[in-house]
């Protein structure tokens, strides 16, 4: 529920609506720079998001703790919530397999 309420508008089923080339599937997360395929790396991203190559901050266009002033929903998200969201992202491929990050053919 937390993932769906906080991230689901853009990441339903592990896709990224604003950039369908970059999903939340394990392969995409592992190829990001820095890698985003661990709880701590995802929590770091949710606090201070960067481009896929890690070179630029995207906090102004991606909800995050850093940009809570422009994304009010993020104001009430705690560190515990961030860890739960990260865990959900990493667990879903084990539950729904190829559907996670598989795109609109599944959702």
N, CA, C and O atoms as a GROMACS GRO file, in nm:
protein
  428
    1UNK      N    1   0.082  -0.120   0.000
    1UNK     CA    2   0.000   0.000   0.000
    1UNK      C    3   0.086   0.126   0.000
    1UNK      O    4   0.056   0.222  -0.070
    2UNK      N    5   0.191   0.124   0.078
    2UNK     CA    6   0.277   0.241   0.088
    2UNK      C    7   0.340   0.273  -0.048
    2UNK      O    8   0.340   0.388  -0.090
    3UNK      N    9   0.393   0.171  -0.115
    3UNK     CA   10   0.451   0.192  -0.248
    3UNK      C   11   0.345   0.245  -0.343
    3UNK      O   12   0.369   0.343  -0.414
    4UNK      N   13   0.229   0.182  -0.345
    4UNK     CA   14   0.124   0.224  -0.437
    4UNK      C   15   0.079   0.367  -0.410
    4UNK      O   16   0.054   0.442  -0.504
    5UNK      N   17   0.068   0.404  -0.284
    5UNK     CA   18   0.023   0.538  -0.249
    5UNK      C   19   0.129   0.644  -0.279
    5UNK      O   20   0.097   0.756  -0.320
    6UNK      N   21   0.255   0.609  -0.260
    6UNK     CA   22   0.362   0.706  -0.274
    6UNK      C   23   0.424   0.706  -0.414
    6UNK      O   24   0.460   0.812  -0.465
    7UNK      N   25   0.436   0.590  -0.475
    7UNK     CA   26   0.510   0.576  -0.600
    7UNK      C   27   0.426   0.524  -0.716
    7UNK      O   28   0.464   0.535  -0.832
    8UNK      N   29   0.310   0.466  -0.684
    8UNK     CA   30   0.230   0.395  -0.782
    8UNK      C   31   0.182   0.476  -0.901
    8UNK      O   32   0.159   0.419  -1.008
    9UNK      N   33   0.165   0.606  -0.886
    9UNK     CA   34   0.117   0.687  -0.998
    9UNK      C   35   0.212   0.678  -1.117
    9UNK      O   36   0.167   0.677  -1.232
   10UNK      N   37   0.340   0.672  -1.093
   10UNK     CA   38   0.439   0.667  -1.201
   10UNK      C   39   0.505   0.530  -1.217
   10UNK      O   40   0.564   0.502  -1.321
   11UNK      N   41   0.497   0.445  -1.114
   11UNK     CA   42   0.570   0.318  -1.116
   11UNK      C   43   0.480   0.196  -1.099
   11UNK      O   44   0.523   0.097  -1.038
   12UNK      N   45   0.359   0.199  -1.150
   12UNK     CA   46   0.269   0.084  -1.140
   12UNK      C   47   0.335  -0.040  -1.200
   12UNK      O   48   0.381  -0.037  -1.314
   13UNK      N   49   0.340  -0.146  -1.125
   13UNK     CA   50   0.397  -0.271  -1.174
   13UNK      C   51   0.546  -0.267  -1.200
   13UNK      O   52   0.598  -0.352  -1.272
   14UNK      N   53   0.615  -0.169  -1.144
   14UNK     CA   54   0.760  -0.163  -1.159
   14UNK      C   55   0.808  -0.096  -1.286
   14UNK      O   56   0.927  -0.101  -1.318
   15UNK      N   57   0.717  -0.032  -1.359
   15UNK     CA   58   0.759   0.042  -1.477
   15UNK      C   59   0.786   0.187  -1.439
   15UNK      O   60   0.758   0.227  -1.326
   16UNK      N   61   0.838   0.264  -1.531
   16UNK     CA   62   0.854   0.408  -1.511
   16UNK      C   63   0.780   0.476  -1.624
   16UNK      O   64   0.827   0.478  -1.737
   17UNK      N   65   0.663   0.533  -1.594
   17UNK     CA   66   0.579   0.593  -1.699
   17UNK      C   67   0.650   0.707  -1.771
   17UNK      O   68   0.632   0.724  -1.892
   18UNK      N   69   0.731   0.784  -1.700
   18UNK     CA   70   0.796   0.898  -1.763
   18UNK      C   71   0.916   0.857  -1.847
   18UNK      O   72   0.962   0.936  -1.931
   19UNK      N   73   0.969   0.735  -1.827
   19UNK     CA   74   1.080   0.683  -1.907
   19UNK      C   75   1.070   0.531  -1.911
   19UNK      O   76   1.131   0.462  -1.829
   20UNK      N   77   0.993   0.479  -2.006
   20UNK     CA   78   0.971   0.335  -2.012
   20UNK      C   79   1.098   0.252  -2.033
   20UNK      O   80   1.095   0.130  -2.016
   21UNK      N   81   1.209   0.315  -2.069
   21UNK     CA   82   1.335   0.243  -2.088
   21UNK      C   83   1.402   0.207  -1.956
   21UNK      O   84   1.491   0.122  -1.953
   22UNK      N   85   1.359   0.271  -1.846
   22UNK     CA   86   1.420   0.247  -1.715
   22UNK      C   87   1.312   0.204  -1.617
   22UNK      O   88   1.231   0.287  -1.574
   23UNK      N   89   1.310   0.077  -1.582
   23UNK     CA   90   1.211   0.025  -1.490
   23UNK      C   91   1.270   0.000  -1.352
   23UNK      O   92   1.384   0.038  -1.324
   24UNK      N   93   1.193  -0.063  -1.269
   24UNK     CA   94   1.237  -0.098  -1.134
   24UNK      C   95   1.271  -0.247  -1.124
   24UNK      O   96   1.274  -0.302  -1.014
   25UNK      N   97   1.294  -0.310  -1.237
   25UNK     CA   98   1.331  -0.451  -1.238
   25UNK      C   99   1.476  -0.466  -1.193
   25UNK      O  100   1.554  -0.371  -1.202
   26UNK      N  101   1.514  -0.584  -1.146
   26UNK     CA  102   1.649  -0.603  -1.092
   26UNK      C  103   1.762  -0.566  -1.189
   26UNK      O  104   1.862  -0.508  -1.148
   27UNK      N  105   1.745  -0.599  -1.316
   27UNK     CA  106   1.852  -0.568  -1.413
   27UNK      C  107   1.871  -0.417  -1.426
   27UNK      O  108   1.984  -0.369  -1.421
   28UNK      N  109   1.761  -0.343  -1.442
   28UNK     CA  110   1.772  -0.198  -1.456
   28UNK      C  111   1.834  -0.135  -1.332
   28UNK      O  112   1.917  -0.046  -1.342
   29UNK      N  113   1.793  -0.182  -1.214
   29UNK     CA  114   1.848  -0.127  -1.091
   29UNK      C  115   1.998  -0.156  -1.079
   29UNK      O  116   2.073  -0.072  -1.029
   30UNK      N  117   2.040  -0.273  -1.123
   30UNK     CA  118   2.182  -0.309  -1.111
   30UNK      C  119   2.270  -0.235  -1.211
   30UNK      O  120   2.390  -0.220  -1.189
   31UNK      N  121   2.212  -0.189  -1.321
   31UNK     CA  122   2.289  -0.120  -1.424
   31UNK      C  123   2.296   0.031  -1.402
   31UNK      O  124   2.371   0.100  -1.471
   32UNK      N  125   2.220   0.082  -1.306
   32UNK     CA  126   2.225   0.225  -1.276
   32UNK      C  127   2.360   0.260  -1.214
   32UNK      O  128   2.428   0.174  -1.158
   33UNK      N  129   2.397   0.386  -1.224
   33UNK     CA  130   2.520   0.435  -1.161
   33UNK      C  131   2.481   0.546  -1.065
   33UNK      O  132   2.431   0.649  -1.109
   34UNK      N  133   2.503   0.528  -0.937
   34UNK     CA  134   2.548   0.406  -0.872
   34UNK      C  135   2.439   0.300  -0.876
   34UNK      O  136   2.322   0.330  -0.901
   35UNK      N  137   2.478   0.175  -0.853
   35UNK     CA  138   2.382   0.064  -0.853
   35UNK      C  139   2.269   0.095  -0.755
   35UNK      O  140   2.292   0.152  -0.648
   36UNK      N  141   2.148   0.057  -0.790
   36UNK     CA  142   2.031   0.080  -0.705
   36UNK      C  143   1.962  -0.050  -0.670
   36UNK      O  144   1.840  -0.055  -0.655
   37UNK      N  145   2.040  -0.157  -0.658
   37UNK     CA  146   1.980  -0.288  -0.636
   37UNK      C  147   1.998  -0.339  -0.493
   37UNK      O  148   2.010  -0.459  -0.470
   38UNK      N  149   2.000  -0.247  -0.398
   38UNK     CA  150   2.004  -0.284  -0.257
   38UNK      C  151   1.913  -0.189  -0.179
   38UNK      O  152   1.879  -0.080  -0.227
   39UNK      N  153   1.876  -0.230  -0.060
   39UNK     CA  154   1.789  -0.145   0.024
   39UNK      C  155   1.855  -0.009   0.046
   39UNK      O  156   1.791   0.094   0.024
   40UNK      N  157   1.980  -0.008   0.089
   40UNK     CA  158   2.046   0.119   0.122
   40UNK      C  159   2.060   0.208  -0.001
   40UNK      O  160   2.046   0.330   0.009
   41UNK      N  161   2.086   0.149  -0.117
   41UNK     CA  162   2.099   0.229  -0.240
   41UNK      C  163   1.965   0.289  -0.282
   41UNK      O  164   1.960   0.403  -0.328
   42UNK      N  165   1.858   0.213  -0.266
   42UNK     CA  166   1.725   0.267  -0.300
   42UNK      C  167   1.682   0.375  -0.202
   42UNK      O  168   1.623   0.475  -0.242
   43UNK      N  169   1.711   0.356  -0.074
   43UNK     CA  170   1.678   0.459   0.025
   43UNK      C  171   1.755   0.587  -0.008
   43UNK      O  172   1.699   0.696  -0.001
   44UNK      N  173   1.882   0.574  -0.042
   44UNK     CA  174   1.961   0.690  -0.082
   44UNK      C  175   1.897   0.760  -0.201
   44UNK      O  176   1.888   0.883  -0.204
   45UNK      N  177   1.851   0.683  -0.299
   45UNK     CA  178   1.786   0.740  -0.417
   45UNK      C  179   1.657   0.813  -0.377
   45UNK      O  180   1.630   0.923  -0.427
   46UNK      N  181   1.579   0.754  -0.289
   46UNK     CA  182   1.454   0.817  -0.248
   46UNK      C  183   1.477   0.945  -0.168
   46UNK      O  184   1.388   1.030  -0.159
   47UNK      N  185   1.592   0.957  -0.110
   47UNK     CA  186   1.627   1.080  -0.039
   47UNK      C  187   1.684   1.186  -0.134
   47UNK      O  188   1.659   1.305  -0.116
   48UNK      N  189   1.759   1.141  -0.233
   48UNK     CA  190   1.826   1.234  -0.324
   48UNK      C  191   1.840   1.169  -0.462
   48UNK      O  192   1.947   1.116  -0.494
   49UNK      N  193   1.734   1.172  -0.543
   49UNK     CA  194   1.736   1.102  -0.671
   49UNK      C  195   1.830   1.167  -0.774
   49UNK      O  196   1.846   1.289  -0.779
   50UNK      N  197   1.890   1.081  -0.855
   50UNK     CA  198   1.978   1.128  -0.962
   50UNK      C  199   1.938   1.061  -1.093
   50UNK      O  200   1.860   0.966  -1.095
   51UNK      N  201   1.994   1.112  -1.202
   51UNK     CA  202   1.972   1.051  -1.332
   51UNK      C  203   2.028   0.909  -1.330
   51UNK      O  204   2.104   0.873  -1.239
   52UNK      N  205   1.992   0.829  -1.428
   52UNK     CA  206   2.033   0.688  -1.435
   52UNK      C  207   2.186   0.675  -1.435
   52UNK      O  208   2.239   0.577  -1.383
   53UNK      N  209   2.254   0.773  -1.492
   53UNK     CA  210   2.401   0.769  -1.493
   53UNK      C  211   2.461   0.830  -1.367
   53UNK      O  212   2.583   0.832  -1.350
   54UNK      N  213   2.376   0.881  -1.278
   54UNK     CA  214   2.421   0.934  -1.150
   54UNK      C  215   2.486   1.071  -1.155
   54UNK      O  216   2.541   1.117  -1.055
   55UNK      N  217   2.482   1.137  -1.270
   55UNK     CA  218   2.554   1.263  -1.286
   55UNK      C  219   2.478   1.387  -1.240
   55UNK      O  220   2.540   1.486  -1.201
   56UNK      N  221   2.345   1.382  -1.246
   56UNK     CA  222   2.268   1.502  -1.213
   56UNK      C  223   2.155   1.469  -1.116
   56UNK      O  224   2.096   1.361  -1.120
   57UNK      N  225   2.126   1.564  -1.028
   57UNK     CA  226   2.012   1.550  -0.939
   57UNK      C  227   1.883   1.568  -1.018
   57UNK      O  228   1.875   1.655  -1.106
   58UNK      N  229   1.783   1.486  -0.988
   58UNK     CA  230   1.651   1.504  -1.049
   58UNK      C  231   1.546   1.528  -0.941
   58UNK      O  232   1.427   1.500  -0.960
   59UNK      N  233   1.591   1.580  -0.828
   59UNK     CA  234   1.501   1.603  -0.714
   59UNK      C  235   1.385   1.695  -0.749
   59UNK      O  236   1.278   1.685  -0.689
   60UNK      N  237   1.404   1.786  -0.844
   60UNK     CA  238   1.296   1.877  -0.880
   60UNK      C  239   1.187   1.811  -0.962
   60UNK      O  240   1.076   1.863  -0.970
   61UNK      N  241   1.217   1.695  -1.024
   61UNK     CA  242   1.116   1.629  -1.106
   61UNK      C  243   1.078   1.491  -1.055
   61UNK      O  244   0.986   1.428  -1.109
   62UNK      N  245   1.147   1.442  -0.951
   62UNK     CA  246   1.114   1.311  -0.893
   62UNK      C  247   1.088   1.329  -0.744
   62UNK      O  248   1.173   1.383  -0.674
   63UNK      N  249   0.973   1.286  -0.695
   63UNK     CA  250   0.946   1.300  -0.551
   63UNK      C  251   1.058   1.239  -0.467
   63UNK      O  252   1.106   1.129  -0.495
   64UNK      N  253   1.097   1.312  -0.365
   64UNK     CA  254   1.205   1.267  -0.278
   64UNK      C  255   1.199   1.343  -0.147
   64UNK      O  256   1.126   1.441  -0.134
   65UNK      N  257   1.277   1.298  -0.052
   65UNK     CA  258   1.286   1.371   0.075
   65UNK      C  259   1.348   1.509   0.050
   65UNK      O  260   1.306   1.607   0.111
   66UNK      N  261   1.446   1.515  -0.037
   66UNK     CA  262   1.512   1.642  -0.068
   66UNK      C  263   1.413   1.744  -0.125
   66UNK      O  264   1.427   1.864  -0.102
   67UNK      N  265   1.315   1.696  -0.200
   67UNK     CA  266   1.220   1.788  -0.264
   67UNK      C  267   1.082   1.786  -0.198
   67UNK      O  268   0.982   1.812  -0.263
   68UNK      N  269   1.078   1.756  -0.069
   68UNK     CA  270   0.950   1.749   0.001
   68UNK      C  271   0.875   1.882  -0.001
   68UNK      O  272   0.753   1.884   0.015
   69UNK      N  273   0.947   1.992  -0.019
   69UNK     CA  274   0.879   2.122  -0.026
   69UNK      C  275   0.791   2.133  -0.151
   69UNK      O  276   0.690   2.204  -0.147
   70UNK      N  277   0.826   2.065  -0.260
   70UNK     CA  278   0.743   2.070  -0.380
   70UNK      C  279   0.661   1.943  -0.401
   70UNK      O  280   0.574   1.940  -0.488
   71UNK      N  281   0.688   1.839  -0.324
   71UNK     CA  282   0.610   1.716  -0.327
   71UNK      C  283   0.558   1.689  -0.185
   71UNK      O  284   0.618   1.612  -0.110
   72UNK      N  285   0.447   1.753  -0.150
   72UNK     CA  286   0.395   1.745  -0.013
   72UNK      C  287   0.377   1.603   0.041
   72UNK      O  288   0.392   1.581   0.162
   73UNK      N  289   0.346   1.507  -0.045
   73UNK     CA  290   0.327   1.370   0.001
   73UNK      C  291   0.453   1.316   0.068
   73UNK      O  292   0.445   1.231   0.156
   74UNK      N  293   0.570   1.365   0.026
   74UNK     CA  294   0.696   1.317   0.081
   74UNK      C  295   0.726   1.373   0.220
   74UNK      O  296   0.814   1.322   0.288
   75UNK      N  297   0.654   1.475   0.261
   75UNK     CA  298   0.679   1.537   0.392
   75UNK      C  299   0.654   1.442   0.508
   75UNK      O  300   0.721   1.451   0.611
   76UNK      N  301   0.561   1.351   0.491
   76UNK     CA  302   0.527   1.261   0.601
   76UNK      C  303   0.595   1.124   0.588
   76UNK      O  304   0.572   1.036   0.672
   77UNK      N  305   0.676   1.104   0.486
   77UNK     CA  306   0.744   0.976   0.466
   77UNK      C  307   0.864   0.967   0.560
   77UNK      O  308   0.953   1.053   0.558
   78UNK      N  309   0.867   0.864   0.642
   78UNK     CA  310   0.974   0.845   0.740
   78UNK      C  311   1.085   0.756   0.681
   78UNK      O  312   1.068   0.697   0.574
   79UNK      N  313   1.197   0.747   0.752
   79UNK     CA  314   1.303   0.656   0.710
   79UNK      C  315   1.252   0.512   0.708
   79UNK      O  316   1.286   0.435   0.618
   80UNK      N  317   1.170   0.477   0.805
   80UNK     CA  318   1.112   0.342   0.807
   80UNK      C  319   1.028   0.318   0.683
   80UNK      O  320   1.032   0.210   0.625
   81UNK      N  321   0.952   0.419   0.641
   81UNK     CA  322   0.873   0.409   0.518
   81UNK      C  323   0.963   0.388   0.397
   81UNK      O  324   0.934   0.306   0.310
   82UNK      N  325   1.073   0.463   0.392
   82UNK     CA  326   1.167   0.450   0.280
   82UNK      C  327   1.223   0.309   0.273
   82UNK      O  328   1.234   0.252   0.164
   83UNK      N  329   1.258   0.251   0.386
   83UNK     CA  330   1.310   0.114   0.389
   83UNK      C  331   1.201   0.015   0.344
   83UNK      O  332   1.231  -0.083   0.275
   84UNK      N  333   1.078   0.040   0.382
   84UNK     CA  334   0.967  -0.047   0.341
   84UNK      C  335   0.944  -0.038   0.190
   84UNK      O  336   0.923  -0.140   0.125
   85UNK      N  337   0.948   0.082   0.136
   85UNK     CA  338   0.931   0.101  -0.008
   85UNK      C  339   1.044   0.031  -0.083
   85UNK      O  340   1.020  -0.040  -0.181
   86UNK      N  341   1.168   0.049  -0.038
   86UNK     CA  342   1.283  -0.014  -0.102
   86UNK      C  343   1.270  -0.167  -0.096
   86UNK      O  344   1.298  -0.236  -0.195
   87UNK      N  345   1.228  -0.219   0.017
   87UNK     CA  346   1.210  -0.363   0.031
   87UNK      C  347   1.103  -0.416  -0.064
   87UNK      O  348   1.118  -0.523  -0.123
   88UNK      N  349   0.996  -0.340  -0.078
   88UNK     CA  350   0.888  -0.377  -0.171
   88UNK      C  351   0.942  -0.385  -0.314
   88UNK      O  352   0.915  -0.481  -0.386
   89UNK      N  353   1.019  -0.285  -0.354
   89UNK     CA  354   1.075  -0.282  -0.490
   89UNK      C  355   1.163  -0.405  -0.516
   89UNK      O  356   1.157  -0.464  -0.623
   90UNK      N  357   1.243  -0.442  -0.418
   90UNK     CA  358   1.334  -0.555  -0.435
   90UNK      C  359   1.264  -0.691  -0.422
   90UNK      O  360   1.311  -0.790  -0.477
   91UNK      N  361   1.154  -0.695  -0.350
   91UNK     CA  362   1.081  -0.821  -0.329
   91UNK      C  363   0.986  -0.854  -0.443
   91UNK      O  364   0.964  -0.972  -0.472
   92UNK      N  365   0.929  -0.755  -0.507
   92UNK     CA  366   0.828  -0.779  -0.609
   92UNK      C  367   0.873  -0.871  -0.722
   92UNK      O  368   0.793  -0.955  -0.765
   93UNK      N  369   0.996  -0.862  -0.773
   93UNK     CA  370   1.035  -0.954  -0.880
   93UNK      C  371   1.031  -1.101  -0.836
   93UNK      O  372   1.013  -1.190  -0.919
   94UNK      N  373   1.046  -1.127  -0.708
   94UNK     CA  374   1.040  -1.264  -0.657
   94UNK      C  375   0.895  -1.312  -0.644
   94UNK      O  376   0.869  -1.432  -0.642
   95UNK      N  377   0.803  -1.218  -0.635
   95UNK     CA  378   0.662  -1.252  -0.618
   95UNK      C  379   0.589  -1.259  -0.752
   95UNK      O  380   0.518  -1.356  -0.780
   96UNK      N  381   0.605  -1.156  -0.834
   96UNK     CA  382   0.532  -1.150  -0.961
   96UNK      C  383   0.620  -1.176  -1.082
   96UNK      O  384   0.575  -1.165  -1.196
   97UNK      N  385   0.745  -1.211  -1.058
   97UNK     CA  386   0.842  -1.250  -1.162
   97UNK      C  387   0.852  -1.147  -1.274
   97UNK      O  388   0.870  -1.028  -1.248
   98UNK      N  389   0.839  -1.192  -1.399
   98UNK     CA  390   0.864  -1.103  -1.512
   98UNK      C  391   0.760  -0.993  -1.526
   98UNK      O  392   0.781  -0.897  -1.600
   99UNK      N  393   0.648  -1.004  -1.456
   99UNK     CA  394   0.549  -0.896  -1.460
   99UNK      C  395   0.605  -0.766  -1.401
   99UNK      O  396   0.568  -0.658  -1.446
  100UNK      N  397   0.694  -0.776  -1.301
  100UNK     CA  398   0.750  -0.657  -1.237
  100UNK      C  399   0.846  -0.590  -1.335
  100UNK      O  400   0.951  -0.646  -1.369
  101UNK      N  401   0.810  -0.472  -1.378
  101UNK     CA  402   0.892  -0.400  -1.474
  101UNK      C  403   0.869  -0.445  -1.617
  101UNK      O  404   0.936  -0.399  -1.709
  102UNK      N  405   0.772  -0.536  -1.636
  102UNK     CA  406   0.746  -0.592  -1.769
  102UNK      C  407   0.666  -0.506  -1.862
  102UNK      O  408   0.655  -0.535  -1.981
  103UNK      N  409   0.608  -0.399  -1.809
  103UNK     CA  410   0.536  -0.306  -1.895
  103UNK      C  411   0.388  -0.330  -1.905
  103UNK      O  412   0.329  -0.410  -1.833
  104UNK      N  413   0.329  -0.257  -2.000
  104UNK     CA  414   0.182  -0.254  -2.009
  104UNK      C  415   0.121  -0.383  -2.060
  104UNK      O  416  -0.002  -0.398  -2.057
  105UNK      N  417   0.201  -0.477  -2.108
  105UNK     CA  418   0.142  -0.604  -2.148
  105UNK      C  419   0.087  -0.680  -2.028
  105UNK      O  420   0.002  -0.768  -2.043
  106UNK      N  421   0.137  -0.644  -1.908
  106UNK     CA  422   0.090  -0.710  -1.786
  106UNK      C  423  -0.006  -0.625  -1.705
  106UNK      O  424  -0.084  -0.679  -1.626
  107UNK      N  425  -0.003  -0.492  -1.723
  107UNK     CA  426  -0.088  -0.405  -1.640
  107UNK      C  427  -0.171  -0.312  -1.725
  107UNK      O  428  -0.248  -0.232  -1.672
   0.00000   0.00000   0.00000
